[in-house]
């Protein structure tokens, strides 16, 4: 089970977060916005294989989360990019999506500026 340690994706601090979202957010952010608490439900042999299958689907899940991240008002996205501590690979993915989709110049510039600060 995961709990939010900061407000993210409509979840408030202390709210339980679905495992799938928590795992994606842990990959997206330098400092995870969620924390693992308690034990996972009991695992059997079938469920042990499930994470391996999910690992193969991770890019699709990441792209969906990246799309959700960008599907907000441009000003909101700009501020989020400046404030959020996203990993370089996530920023590069966001830049690729934004450049090929909405093409909002201020958002693209904000992502490029953030990437420059990471180099």
N, C-alpha and C positions, 0 to 999 in steps of 0.2 A: 504494500500500500504506500502511496506517495501523498504528501501534503504540500500545498503551496506555501512557500516561505516569503513570497512577494506576490503582489497582484499580477496575474497574467491570464490571458485568454478567458476572461470572465470569471476566473476563480479568485477568491479573496484569500488573504493570509489565513492559513489553518484549514482551508477547504481540502477535502480529499480530491485528488486528481487521478483520472484514469491512467493506468500504467502506460498505455500506448503514447499518450500525449506527454507524460512525464519523461519517458525515454527519449522522445524526439527533442524535447526542450533541453534535456541534459546534453544532447549532442550539439544543439544550436548555440547555447550560451557558454561563455567562458566561466561564469559563476552560475551554477544551476539555480533556477527559480523554484525548484521543488526539492523535497528532502524525503528520502525513504524512511518510513517509520513502520515499526511492527514487522511481522513476517508475511511473506506472500502466502496465498492459499496453498494447501498441501499439494505437492507435485507428484504425479505418477509418471510412468515411463513415456506416455504419449506427450504430456505437457513439457517434458524435458526437451523434446525435439522441436517444439513450437518456436522457441526463440531463434533457433537456427533458421527456420523458415521465414520468420519476421525479419531477420537480418538481411535476407535477400530482397525484401520489399522495402527496406529502409529508404532508398532514394525516392521512391514514389511517395511515401509518407512525408519525407522531408519536403518534397516539392509541393505537396498539398499544404503543408504548414507554411511554407514560404509564400505561396499564393495568398493564404489567409493573412499573413503578415502584411503583404502589399495591398490587399483589398480594403484599404481604409483610406480616408481622406489624405491627400498629399501632405498637408501640414502635420497631421498626426504621424504619418510614416516618417517624415523628416525628423521630427522631435524624437521619435522612438529610436531611429538609427543613431542619433547623436547620444542618446542616454543609455541605450541597451549595450551590454558588453557581449556582442555577437562574435562568434569565431570567424576567422578570415574566410574559411570555406563557405560559410553561410552567407557572408557578405557578397562573395563572388557569385554565388547562386542567385541571390536577390538581384544583383546587378544584371545578370544574364536575363532573368525573367522580366525585370522592369524594362530593360533595353529592347526586348523583343515583343513586349506586350503593350503596356500603357504608355511607355516612352515619355514619362513626366520628367522634364529636364531638371527641376529642383531635386527630385528624389534621386535621380541618377547622380547628380553632383554630390548630394549628401553621402551616398554610398561610396563614391570615388574618394571623397575627402576622408571618410572613415578608414577606407583601405590604406590611404597614404599614411595615416597616423599609426597603422599597425606595422608598416614596413620599416 
